[in-house]
Amino acid sequence: MQLTRYTDYGLRTLIYLALLPAGRKASIDEISQTYGISRNNLNKIVHQLGKANIIQTQRGKGGGIFLEQAPDKINIGDMVMLLENTLQVVECEKPACCISPACKLKGIFADATQAFISSLERYYLSDLLLEEQKPLLHILL
């Protein structure tokens, strides 16, 4: 299974926002330039994360993007489920598979996907902010 770039960029955005000093807000341009992500993609991600009340956006002077929730409350499994369009490993209906009624592969893949998500659910955004007990912030600056 491979996650989409959209999810990857969403997680990177959350990491970036979590590393900001308290009270500081980021701009879409700032995050876009830091990670080399297209501004258009980042706008979509920010919009979705905002709708889910994970981040907050403020317009105008002094505005920007910041985390709505604390990093230790943002679950990685939940974020993957939010950002991924689908977690299906295979598509059995398009095109229609002739062995689908008797095939057990779909169930096996569903079990594997659930194990993957369960593993991710053990981690929070706060778990991603340390590198060998040192803050990750030095990498972004």
Secondary structure, DSSP 4 states (H G I P E B T S, - for coil): ----HHHHHHHHHHHHHHHSPTT--B-HHHHHHHHT--HHHHHHHHHHHHHTTSEEEE-STT-EEEESS-GGG-BHHHHHHHH-S---SS-STTTTPTTTTT--HHHHHHHHHHHHHHHHTT-BGGGGSEETTEETHHHH-
